Amino acid sequence: MSTKIFLFIGLISFAVLNFILFDNAVAQSGTNTISLPNPLSCQNLGCIFTEIISKLAELAIPIVVIMVLIGGFQIMTAGGNEEKIKQGKSTIWWAVIGYIIILLANGLVLIIESVLKAK
């Protein structure tokens, strides 16, 4: 049953993305070429990595805040249970570590670009 639902969602997603990405029909435009706009406005691989990592960093900020709040809530509702306090601290700890990894990835891309003299 779940594979049928997965297949149905996949087909619907494909159809919707097809209409979004290819809004000009070939029959209407009169040519046989389809052009896709460049959403990143990048021309090289380094720029693509920089854009992806910067978007991940922007996305990670609210996720980190939510995870820290969840960890704090776990600690506050532990009721003296050491295992739940440990779980809350672990949640906060891994959220901070994840955000540090994303920040270091951004720095790593900048270091590689400067070493390779990429623009």
C-alpha positions, 0 to 999 in steps of 0.5 A: 500500500505504501509503495502505491502512495509513494508512486502516486505522490512521485507522479503528481510531483513530476507533473507539477514540476513539469508545469513549473519548470517548462512553462513554455510549450514547444508547440507554442514557442515555435522552436524545438529548444527548451531553456531553463533559467539559472536559479543560482546565477553561477557559472562554475562549481565553486560558486554552486558550492558556495550558494548551496552552503550559504542556503543551508546555513540560512536554513539551519538557523531556525532548525538550530533554534527549534532544536535548542528549544526542544532540548531545553523543553526536555530538560525542563520537563525531566522532573529530576530524571537524569536520563531525560536531562541527559537526552535534553543536553544531548539534543542541544549539543548535537544541534550546536555541533551540526550548526558548527559543521555547516559554518565550517563547511562554508569556511572550507569552501572559501579556503579551497577557493582562495588556495585554487585562486577560483573566482 
